[in-house]
């Protein structure tokens, strides 16, 4: 991460909000871009895939542009974040099921 962050700061010293094509170029320069895990987890070959990946990283002050810091963080989190454990998914599903079941119970009348 530190290598890519240094690259980001040196190539885009003042403004880190860039257009979609500049964002693609910037990502392609990051070391993470060549990482096999990144390539396996993040499919960005078509324009639609790029658009989906870039979505959510728009710059708040310039909505037409993308924030490179957010994109760098997204690259790393997409690559190295752990998926939820199967047990956590089962617990979550059970609690949702219980919530729905509890909501459908009719009130007792006295």
Sine and cosine of phi, psi and omega as CSV:
sin_phi,cos_phi,sin_psi,cos_psi,sin_omega,cos_omega
0.00,0.00,-0.68,0.73,-0.06,-1.00
-0.90,0.44,-0.58,0.81,0.03,-1.00
-0.91,0.43,-0.73,0.69,0.01,-1.00
-0.92,0.39,-0.59,0.81,0.03,-1.00
-0.91,0.41,-0.67,0.74,0.05,-1.00
-0.89,0.45,-0.64,0.77,0.04,-1.00
-0.89,0.45,-0.69,0.73,0.03,-1.00
-0.87,0.50,-0.74,0.67,-0.03,-1.00
-0.91,0.40,-0.56,0.83,-0.01,-1.00
-0.98,0.21,-0.57,0.82,-0.02,-1.00
-1.00,0.10,-0.42,0.91,-0.02,-1.00
-0.73,-0.68,0.92,0.38,-0.14,-0.99
-0.90,0.43,-0.67,0.75,-0.07,-1.00
-1.00,-0.08,-0.85,0.52,-0.07,-1.00
-0.97,-0.24,0.75,-0.66,0.06,-1.00
-0.92,-0.38,0.21,0.98,0.08,-1.00
-0.98,-0.22,0.88,-0.47,-0.10,-0.99
-0.73,-0.68,0.22,-0.98,0.05,-1.00
-0.95,0.31,0.14,-0.99,-0.01,-1.00
-0.88,0.48,-0.68,0.73,-0.02,-1.00
-0.92,0.39,-0.62,0.79,0.06,-1.00
-0.92,0.38,-0.59,0.81,0.03,-1.00
-0.90,0.43,-0.67,0.74,0.03,-1.00
-0.88,0.47,-0.70,0.71,0.03,-1.00
-0.88,0.47,-0.67,0.74,-0.01,-1.00
-0.89,0.45,-0.72,0.70,0.00,-1.00
-0.88,0.48,-0.65,0.76,-0.01,-1.00
-0.90,0.44,-0.38,0.92,0.02,-1.00
-1.00,0.09,-0.36,0.93,-0.02,-1.00
-0.91,0.42,0.57,-0.82,0.06,-1.00
-0.89,0.46,-0.54,0.84,-0.02,-1.00
-0.89,0.46,-0.47,0.88,-0.04,-1.00
-0.87,0.49,-0.54,0.84,-0.01,-1.00
-1.00,-0.01,-0.04,1.00,0.00,-1.00
-0.94,0.35,0.77,-0.64,-0.01,-1.00
-0.85,0.52,-0.57,0.82,0.01,-1.00
-0.92,0.39,-0.66,0.75,0.05,-1.00
-0.87,0.49,-0.73,0.68,-0.02,-1.00
-0.88,0.47,-0.59,0.81,-0.02,-1.00
-0.96,0.28,-0.64,0.77,-0.08,-1.00
-1.00,0.07,-0.50,0.87,-0.07,-1.00
-0.90,-0.43,0.95,-0.30,0.02,-1.00
-1.00,-0.03,0.95,-0.30,0.00,-1.00
-0.72,-0.69,0.94,0.33,0.02,-1.00
-0.95,-0.32,-0.55,0.84,-0.01,-1.00
-0.99,-0.14,0.25,-0.97,0.03,-1.00
-0.89,0.46,-0.61,0.79,0.02,-1.00
-0.90,0.43,-0.66,0.75,0.03,-1.00
-0.91,0.42,-0.65,0.76,0.05,-1.00
-0.88,0.47,-0.71,0.70,-0.02,-1.00
-0.87,0.50,-0.69,0.72,0.02,-1.00
-0.90,0.44,-0.68,0.73,-0.01,-1.00
-0.91,0.40,-0.66,0.75,-0.02,-1.00
-0.95,0.31,-0.43,0.90,-0.02,-1.00
-0.85,0.53,0.64,-0.77,-0.02,-1.00
1.00,-0.04,-0.12,0.99,0.01,-1.00
-0.91,-0.42,0.41,0.91,0.03,-1.00
-0.94,0.34,0.56,-0.83,0.03,-1.00
-0.97,0.23,0.75,-0.66,-0.06,-1.00
-0.92,0.40,-0.59,0.81,-0.02,-1.00
-0.99,0.15,-0.39,0.92,0.03,-1.00
-0.72,-0.69,0.99,0.13,-0.11,-0.99
-0.85,0.52,-0.33,0.94,0.03,-1.00
-0.99,0.16,-0.16,0.99,-0.04,-1.00
-0.90,-0.44,0.16,-0.99,-0.04,-1.00
-0.91,-0.42,0.62,-0.79,-0.01,-1.00
-1.00,0.05,0.91,-0.42,-0.06,-1.00
-0.92,0.39,-0.51,0.86,0.05,-1.00
-0.90,0.44,-0.70,0.71,0.03,-1.00
-0.90,0.44,-0.64,0.77,0.02,-1.00
-0.90,0.43,-0.66,0.75,0.03,-1.00
-0.89,0.47,-0.71,0.70,0.03,-1.00
-0.89,0.46,-0.63,0.77,0.01,-1.00
-0.90,0.43,-0.65,0.76,0.04,-1.00
-0.85,0.53,-0.74,0.67,-0.04,-1.00
-0.95,0.32,-0.64,0.76,0.00,-1.00
-0.94,0.35,-0.59,0.81,0.06,-1.00
-0.91,0.42,-0.55,0.84,-0.04,-1.00
-0.98,0.18,-0.71,0.71,-0.19,-0.98
-0.94,-0.34,-0.07,1.00,0.01,-1.00
-0.96,0.28,0.57,-0.82,0.00,-1.00
-1.00,0.05,0.65,-0.76,0.08,-1.00
-0.94,0.33,0.34,-0.94,0.02,-1.00
-0.89,0.46,0.56,-0.83,-0.01,-1.00
-0.94,0.34,0.47,-0.88,0.03,-1.00
-0.84,0.54,-0.59,0.81,0.00,-1.00
-0.92,0.40,-0.64,0.77,0.02,-1.00
-0.90,0.43,-0.63,0.77,0.03,-1.00
-0.90,0.43,-0.65,0.76,0.01,-1.00
-0.91,0.42,-0.70,0.71,0.02,-1.00
-0.87,0.49,-0.68,0.74,-0.01,-1.00
-0.90,0.44,-0.68,0.74,0.00,-1.00
-0.90,0.43,-0.66,0.75,0.01,-1.00
-0.89,0.45,-0.68,0.73,-0.01,-1.00
-0.91,0.41,-0.58,0.81,0.07,-1.00
-0.91,0.40,-0.69,0.73,0.02,-1.00
-0.88,0.47,-0.68,0.74,0.02,-1.00
-0.91,0.42,-0.62,0.78,0.03,-1.00
-0.90,0.44,-0.67,0.74,0.02,-1.00
-0.93,0.37,-0.70,0.72,0.00,-1.00
-0.89,0.46,-0.67,0.74,0.01,-1.00
-0.91,0.42,-0.54,0.84,-0.03,-1.00
-0.96,0.29,-0.41,0.91,-0.06,-1.00
-1.00,-0.03,-0.10,0.99,0.03,-1.00
-0.94,0.33,0.69,-0.72,0.03,-1.00
-0.99,0.15,0.45,-0.89,-0.01,-1.00
-0.96,0.30,0.59,-0.81,0.05,-1.00
-0.98,0.22,0.69,-0.72,0.06,-1.00
-0.98,-0.22,0.62,-0.78,-0.06,-1.00
-0.93,-0.36,0.00,0.00,0.00,0.00
